[in-house]
Amino acid sequence: MKVRVKMVRKILGIFISFAIAGLMQSSAFALDLRWQSNPILVCLPPNPNSELMKQAFREWQKVTKEKVTFNFLTANSCPDAKITISYAPNKVKSRTSYSYSGKYFKKAHIEMGLLTKEGNPAPKDVLLLLMEHEIGHAIGITGHTNTPNSVMQPTVKSGYTITNDSIKEVYRLYK
């Protein structure tokens, strides 16, 4: 009887471990935050990288079949914009910060670091992927994924793309 109880505990423990791991993976996108309406107004500062940033926003718009859409202003300050962008030419890390009320974003700010870990200017293809990553956070993908080659992984590499799990999460948020 004791052997059977131990075996059941072991099997149950393995099952629970897999269930927890599954929950952790599916809850990579943990907060259910979204923008209340489309199009989302984005403020791009006059900067050579702003065209690349527009391209990254348009990619999200395209792959989500316009579940999220964007309008752009180019100015140093846009008080009415929902998402604002700044470029940090001397930083490696990029980040997205946001404020929200209930389940809706109020404002988001993307700060783009423009350097590689080695301190060199980031290549345009990698910078585009980093921009797509930060935009993913700004539209509601508040966590990271383990999906191979996804721009929503914690570290982005050349050749990554917006993967189906991220697209499905946007669809879920913007029903």
MIDOSE-1310 file (N, C-alpha, C; in nm, 2 decimals, decimal comma, always signed):
residues 175
mkvr	+0,08/-0,12/+0,00/+0,00/+0,00/+0,00/+0,09/+0,13/+0,00; +0,20/+0,13/+0,08/+0,28/+0,24/+0,09/+0,35/+0,27/-0,05; +0,39/+0,17/-0,12/+0,45/+0,18/-0,25/+0,35/+0,25/-0,35; +0,22/+0,20/-0,34/+0,12/+0,26/-0,43/+0,10/+0,41/-0,40
vkmv	+0,09/+0,44/-0,27/+0,07/+0,58/-0,23/+0,19/+0,67/-0,28; +0,31/+0,62/-0,27/+0,43/+0,69/-0,32/+0,42/+0,71/-0,47; +0,38/+0,60/-0,54/+0,37/+0,61/-0,69/+0,27/+0,71/-0,73; +0,15/+0,71/-0,66/+0,04/+0,81/-0,69/+0,09/+0,95/-0,67
rkil	+0,16/+0,97/-0,55/+0,22/+1,10/-0,52/+0,32/+1,14/-0,63; +0,40/+1,05/-0,67/+0,50/+1,08/-0,77/+0,43/+1,12/-0,90; +0,34/+1,04/-0,94/+0,27/+1,07/-1,07/+0,19/+1,20/-1,06; +0,12/+1,22/-0,94/+0,05/+1,34/-0,92/+0,14/+1,46/-0,92
gifi	+0,26/+1,44/-0,86/+0,36/+1,55/-0,85/+0,41/+1,59/-0,99; +0,43/+1,49/-1,08/+0,48/+1,51/-1,21/+0,37/+1,59/-1,29; +0,24/+1,54/-1,27/+0,13/+1,60/-1,34/+0,11/+1,75/-1,30; +0,12/+1,77/-1,17/+0,11/+1,91/-1,12/+0,22/+1,99/-1,17
sfai	+0,34/+1,94/-1,17/+0,46/+2,01/-1,23/+0,43/+2,05/-1,37; +0,38/+1,96/-1,45/+0,35/+1,99/-1,59/+0,24/+2,09/-1,60; +0,14/+2,08/-1,52/+0,03/+2,17/-1,52/+0,08/+2,31/-1,49; +0,16/+2,32/-1,38/+0,22/+2,45/-1,35/+0,30/+2,51/-1,46
aglm	+0,39/+2,43/-1,52/+0,47/+2,47/-1,63/+0,38/+2,52/-1,74; +0,28/+2,45/-1,77/+0,18/+2,49/-1,88/+0,12/+2,62/-1,85; +0,08/+2,64/-1,72/+0,02/+2,76/-1,68/+0,12/+2,88/-1,69; +0,24/+2,85/-1,65/+0,34/+2,96/-1,66/+0,37/+3,00/-1,81
qssa	+0,37/+2,90/-1,90/+0,39/+2,93/-2,04/+0,27/+3,00/-2,09; +0,15/+2,96/-2,07/+0,03/+3,02/-2,12/+0,01/+3,16/-2,06; +0,06/+3,18/-1,94/+0,04/+3,31/-1,87/+0,16/+3,40/-1,89; +0,24/+3,36/-1,99/+0,35/+3,45/-2,03/+0,30/+3,59/-2,06
fald	+0,18/+3,59/-2,11/+0,11/+3,72/-2,14/+0,01/+3,74/-2,02; +0,06/+3,78/-1,91/-0,01/+3,77/-1,78/-0,12/+3,88/-1,76; -0,10/+4,00/-1,80/-0,20/+4,10/-1,77/-0,29/+4,11/-1,89; -0,42/+4,13/-1,87/-0,52/+4,14/-1,98/-0,54/+4,29/-2,01
lrwq	-0,43/+4,36/-2,05/-0,44/+4,50/-2,08/-0,45/+4,52/-2,23; -0,53/+4,62/-2,27/-0,55/+4,65/-2,41/-0,59/+4,80/-2,43; -0,58/+4,85/-2,55/-0,63/+4,98/-2,58/-0,78/+4,98/-2,60; -0,85/+5,08/-2,56/-0,99/+5,08/-2,56/-1,04/+5,09/-2,71
snpi	-0,97/+5,16/-2,79/-1,02/+5,18/-2,93/-0,90/+5,19/-3,03; -0,94/+5,17/-3,15/-0,85/+5,19/-3,26/-0,89/+5,31/-3,35; -0,81/+5,37/-3,42/-0,66/+5,36/-3,42/-0,60/+5,42/-3,30; -0,48/+5,36/-3,27/-0,40/+5,41/-3,16/-0,31/+5,52/-3,21
lvcl	-0,31/+5,64/-3,15/-0,23/+5,75/-3,19/-0,09/+5,74/-3,14; +0,01/+5,74/-3,23/+0,15/+5,72/-3,19/+0,22/+5,85/-3,22; +0,30/+5,89/-3,13/+0,39/+6,01/-3,15/+0,53/+5,97/-3,18; +0,58/+6,00/-3,30/+0,72/+5,97/-3,33/+0,80/+6,10/-3,34
ppnp	+0,91/+6,10/-3,27/+0,99/+6,22/-3,28/+1,06/+6,23/-3,41; +1,09/+6,35/-3,46/+1,17/+6,36/-3,58/+1,30/+6,30/-3,56; +1,33/+6,18/-3,62/+1,45/+6,11/-3,60/+1,46/+6,01/-3,72; +1,59/+5,98/-3,76/+1,60/+5,89/-3,87/+1,55/+5,75/-3,85
nsel	+1,53/+5,71/-3,72/+1,48/+5,58/-3,69/+1,33/+5,57/-3,69; +1,26/+5,68/-3,70/+1,12/+5,68/-3,69/+1,05/+5,61/-3,81; +1,11/+5,61/-3,93/+1,05/+5,54/-4,04/+1,06/+5,39/-4,01; +1,17/+5,34/-3,95/+1,18/+5,20/-3,91/+1,08/+5,17/-3,81
mkqa	+1,06/+5,26/-3,71/+0,96/+5,23/-3,61/+0,82/+5,22/-3,67; +0,79/+5,31/-3,77/+0,66/+5,30/-3,84/+0,64/+5,16/-3,91; +0,75/+5,12/-3,97/+0,75/+4,99/-4,03/+0,71/+4,88/-3,93; +0,77/+4,89/-3,81/+0,74/+4,79/-3,71/+0,60/+4,79/-3,66
frew	+0,54/+4,91/-3,65/+0,40/+4,93/-3,61/+0,31/+4,87/-3,72; +0,35/+4,90/-3,85/+0,27/+4,85/-3,96/+0,27/+4,69/-3,97; +0,39/+4,63/-3,93/+0,40/+4,49/-3,93/+0,30/+4,43/-3,83; +0,29/+4,49/-3,71/+0,19/+4,44/-3,61/+0,05/+4,46/-3,67
qkvt	+0,02/+4,57/-3,73/-0,11/+4,59/-3,79/-0,14/+4,49/-3,90; -0,04/+4,46/-3,98/-0,06/+4,36/-4,09/-0,08/+4,22/-4,03; +0,00/+4,17/-3,94/+0,00/+4,03/-3,90/-0,13/+4,00/-3,81; -0,18/+4,11/-3,75/-0,30/+4,09/-3,67/-0,43/+4,12/-3,75
kekv	-0,41/+4,14/-3,88/-0,52/+4,17/-3,97/-0,61/+4,29/-3,92; -0,53/+4,39/-3,87/-0,59/+4,52/-3,82/-0,67/+4,50/-3,70; -0,64/+4,41/-3,61/-0,70/+4,40/-3,48/-0,65/+4,52/-3,40; -0,53/+4,57/-3,43/-0,47/+4,69/-3,38/-0,43/+4,77/-3,50
tfnf	-0,47/+4,90/-3,50/-0,43/+4,99/-3,60/-0,37/+5,12/-3,54; -0,29/+5,19/-3,62/-0,22/+5,30/-3,57/-0,23/+5,42/-3,66; -0,23/+5,54/-3,61/-0,21/+5,67/-3,68/-0,09/+5,73/-3,62; -0,01/+5,80/-3,70/+0,11/+5,86/-3,66/+0,12/+6,01/-3,66
ltan	+0,18/+6,07/-3,56/+0,21/+6,21/-3,56/+0,37/+6,22/-3,55; +0,43/+6,31/-3,62/+0,57/+6,34/-3,61/+0,59/+6,47/-3,54; +0,63/+6,47/-3,42/+0,66/+6,59/-3,34/+0,74/+6,56/-3,22; +0,80/+6,66/-3,16/+0,88/+6,64/-3,04/+0,79/+6,61/-2,92
scpd	+0,66/+6,66/-2,92/+0,57/+6,64/-2,81/+0,43/+6,63/-2,87; +0,36/+6,53/-2,83/+0,22/+6,50/-2,87/+0,13/+6,47/-2,75; +0,08/+6,57/-2,69/+0,00/+6,54/-2,56/-0,11/+6,45/-2,58; -0,17/+6,44/-2,70/-0,29/+6,35/-2,72/-0,25/+6,21/-2,76
akit	-0,12/+6,19/-2,79/-0,08/+6,05/-2,83/-0,10/+5,95/-2,72; -0,13/+5,83/-2,76/-0,15/+5,72/-2,66/-0,01/+5,65/-2,64; +0,06/+5,63/-2,75/+0,20/+5,57/-2,74/+0,30/+5,68/-2,79; +0,40/+5,70/-2,70/+0,51/+5,79/-2,74/+0,64/+5,71/-2,75
isya	+0,72/+5,76/-2,83/+0,85/+5,70/-2,86/+0,96/+5,79/-2,83; +1,07/+5,74/-2,78/+1,20/+5,81/-2,76/+1,31/+5,72/-2,80; +1,42/+5,78/-2,84/+1,54/+5,70/-2,88/+1,65/+5,74/-2,79; +1,72/+5,63/-2,74/+1,83/+5,65/-2,65/+1,96/+5,60/-2,72
pnkv	+2,03/+5,70/-2,79/+2,14/+5,66/-2,87/+2,26/+5,60/-2,79; +2,26/+5,62/-2,66/+2,38/+5,57/-2,58/+2,34/+5,45/-2,49; +2,22/+5,39/-2,52/+2,17/+5,28/-2,44/+2,16/+5,15/-2,52; +2,18/+5,04/-2,45/+2,17/+4,91/-2,51/+2,02/+4,86/-2,49
ksrt	+1,97/+4,87/-2,37/+1,84/+4,82/-2,34/+1,73/+4,91/-2,39; +1,62/+4,85/-2,44/+1,49/+4,92/-2,47/+1,39/+4,88/-2,37; +1,29/+4,96/-2,35/+1,19/+4,93/-2,25/+1,06/+5,00/-2,29; +0,95/+4,94/-2,24/+0,82/+5,00/-2,26/+0,76/+5,01/-2,12
sysy	+0,71/+5,13/-2,09/+0,64/+5,16/-1,97/+0,50/+5,20/-2,01; +0,40/+5,18/-1,91/+0,27/+5,22/-1,94/+0,19/+5,25/-1,82; +0,08/+5,32/-1,84/-0,02/+5,34/-1,73/-0,15/+5,28/-1,78; -0,23/+5,24/-1,68/-0,36/+5,18/-1,72/-0,46/+5,20/-1,61
sgky	-0,59/+5,19/-1,65/-0,70/+5,20/-1,55/-0,79/+5,08/-1,59; -0,81/+4,99/-1,49/-0,89/+4,87/-1,51/-0,82/+4,79/-1,61; -0,88/+4,75/-1,72/-0,82/+4,66/-1,82/-0,77/+4,74/-1,94; -0,77/+4,87/-1,94/-0,73/+4,95/-2,05/-0,61/+5,04/-2,03
fkka	-0,52/+5,04/-2,13/-0,41/+5,13/-2,13/-0,45/+5,27/-2,13; -0,38/+5,36/-2,06/-0,41/+5,50/-2,08/-0,30/+5,56/-2,16; -0,17/+5,53/-2,13/-0,06/+5,58/-2,21/+0,05/+5,47/-2,21; +0,13/+5,47/-2,31/+0,25/+5,39/-2,31/+0,37/+5,47/-2,37
hiem	+0,49/+5,43/-2,32/+0,61/+5,50/-2,37/+0,71/+5,39/-2,41; +0,76/+5,40/-2,53/+0,87/+5,31/-2,57/+1,00/+5,39/-2,58; +1,10/+5,34/-2,50/+1,23/+5,40/-2,51/+1,32/+5,30/-2,58; +1,37/+5,33/-2,70/+1,45/+5,24/-2,78/+1,60/+5,27/-2,76
gllt	+1,67/+5,17/-2,70/+1,81/+5,17/-2,70/+1,86/+5,14/-2,83; +1,96/+5,21/-2,88/+2,01/+5,20/-3,02/+2,15/+5,13/-3,03; +2,20/+5,07/-2,92/+2,33/+5,01/-2,92/+2,33/+4,86/-2,90; +2,42/+4,79/-2,95/+2,44/+4,65/-2,93/+2,51/+4,63/-2,79
kegn	+2,51/+4,51/-2,74/+2,58/+4,49/-2,61/+2,73/+4,53/-2,62; +2,79/+4,53/-2,74/+2,93/+4,56/-2,75/+2,94/+4,72/-2,76; +2,83/+4,79/-2,76/+2,84/+4,94/-2,77/+2,84/+4,99/-2,91; +2,81/+4,91/-3,01/+2,81/+4,95/-3,15/+2,66/+4,99/-3,19
papk	+2,64/+5,07/-3,29/+2,50/+5,09/-3,33/+2,44/+4,96/-3,38; +2,32/+4,94/-3,33/+2,24/+4,82/-3,36/+2,21/+4,82/-3,51; +2,24/+4,70/-3,58/+2,20/+4,69/-3,72/+2,05/+4,71/-3,74; +2,01/+4,76/-3,86/+1,87/+4,80/-3,88/+1,78/+4,68/-3,87
dvll	+1,82/+4,56/-3,91/+1,73/+4,44/-3,91/+1,71/+4,40/-3,76; +1,81/+4,41/-3,68/+1,79/+4,38/-3,53/+1,71/+4,49/-3,46; +1,74/+4,61/-3,50/+1,66/+4,73/-3,44/+1,51/+4,71/-3,47; +1,48/+4,67/-3,60/+1,34/+4,65/-3,63/+1,28/+4,55/-3,55
llme	+1,35/+4,44/-3,52/+1,29/+4,33/-3,43/+1,27/+4,38/-3,29; +1,37/+4,46/-3,24/+1,36/+4,51/-3,11/+1,24/+4,61/-3,10; +1,22/+4,68/-3,20/+1,10/+4,77/-3,21/+0,97/+4,69/-3,21; +0,97/+4,59/-3,29/+0,85/+4,50/-3,29/+0,82/+4,44/-3,15
heig	+0,93/+4,40/-3,08/+0,92/+4,35/-2,95/+0,86/+4,45/-2,85; +0,91/+4,57/-2,85/+0,86/+4,67/-2,76/+0,71/+4,71/-2,80; +0,68/+4,72/-2,92/+0,54/+4,74/-2,96/+0,45/+4,63/-2,91; +0,50/+4,51/-2,92/+0,42/+4,40/-2,86/+0,38/+4,43/-2,72
haig	+0,47/+4,48/-2,64/+0,44/+4,51/-2,50/+0,34/+4,63/-2,50; +0,36/+4,73/-2,58/+0,28/+4,84/-2,58/+0,13/+4,82/-2,63; +0,11/+4,71/-2,69/-0,03/+4,67/-2,74/-0,09/+4,57/-2,65; -0,02/+4,52/-2,55/-0,09/+4,43/-2,45/-0,02/+4,30/-2,42
itgh	+0,09/+4,27/-2,49/+0,17/+4,15/-2,46/+0,26/+4,18/-2,35; +0,22/+4,17/-2,23/+0,29/+4,22/-2,12/+0,40/+4,13/-2,07; +0,41/+4,01/-2,12/+0,52/+3,92/-2,08/+0,61/+3,88/-2,20; +0,68/+3,77/-2,18/+0,76/+3,71/-2,28/+0,72/+3,57/-2,31
tntp	+0,76/+3,51/-2,42/+0,73/+3,38/-2,46/+0,85/+3,29/-2,47; +0,83/+3,16/-2,47/+0,94/+3,07/-2,50/+0,94/+3,02/-2,64; +0,84/+3,06/-2,72/+0,83/+3,02/-2,85/+0,96/+3,05/-2,93; +1,01/+2,94/-3,00/+1,14/+2,97/-3,08/+1,12/+3,07/-3,18
nsvm	+1,22/+3,15/-3,20/+1,23/+3,26/-3,30/+1,12/+3,37/-3,29; +1,06/+3,39/-3,18/+0,96/+3,49/-3,16/+1,03/+3,62/-3,11; +0,98/+3,73/-3,17/+1,03/+3,86/-3,13/+0,99/+3,89/-2,98; +0,89/+3,81/-2,93/+0,85/+3,83/-2,79/+0,93/+3,75/-2,69
qptv	+1,04/+3,69/-2,73/+1,13/+3,62/-2,64/+1,20/+3,73/-2,56; +1,26/+3,70/-2,44/+1,33/+3,81/-2,37/+1,45/+3,86/-2,44; +1,51/+3,78/-2,53/+1,63/+3,83/-2,61/+1,59/+3,80/-2,75; +1,61/+3,91/-2,83/+1,57/+3,90/-2,97/+1,70/+3,89/-3,06
ksgy	+1,69/+3,80/-3,16/+1,81/+3,78/-3,25/+1,76/+3,80/-3,39; +1,86/+3,82/-3,48/+1,83/+3,83/-3,62/+1,75/+3,71/-3,67; +1,65/+3,73/-3,75/+1,57/+3,62/-3,81/+1,45/+3,59/-3,73; +1,43/+3,65/-3,61/+1,31/+3,63/-3,53/+1,19/+3,70/-3,60
titn	+1,07/+3,66/-3,56/+0,95/+3,72/-3,63/+0,84/+3,72/-3,53; +0,73/+3,79/-3,56/+0,61/+3,79/-3,48/+0,54/+3,65/-3,50; +0,53/+3,57/-3,40/+0,48/+3,43/-3,41/+0,33/+3,42/-3,38; +0,28/+3,31/-3,41/+0,13/+3,28/-3,39/+0,09/+3,30/-3,25
dsik	+0,17/+3,26/-3,15/+0,12/+3,28/-3,01/+0,10/+3,43/-2,98; +0,19/+3,51/-3,03/+0,17/+3,66/-3,01/+0,05/+3,71/-3,08; +0,03/+3,67/-3,20/-0,09/+3,71/-3,28/-0,22/+3,66/-3,22; -0,22/+3,54/-3,17/-0,34/+3,49/-3,10/-0,36/+3,56/-2,97
evyr	-0,26/+3,61/-2,90/-0,28/+3,69/-2,78/-0,34/+3,82/-2,82; -0,30/+3,88/-2,92/-0,36/+4,01/-2,97/-0,51/+3,99/-3,00; -0,54/+3,88/-3,07/-0,68/+3,84/-3,11/-0,76/+3,82/-2,98; -0,70/+3,76/-2,88/-0,77/+3,74/-2,76/-0,80/+3,87/-2,68
lyk	-0,70/+3,96/-2,68/-0,72/+4,08/-2,61/-0,82/+4,18/-2,69; -0,82/+4,18/-2,82/-0,89/+4,27/-2,90/-1,01/+4,20/-2,97; -1,09/+4,12/-2,90/-1,20/+4,04/-2,95/-1,30/+4,13/-3,02
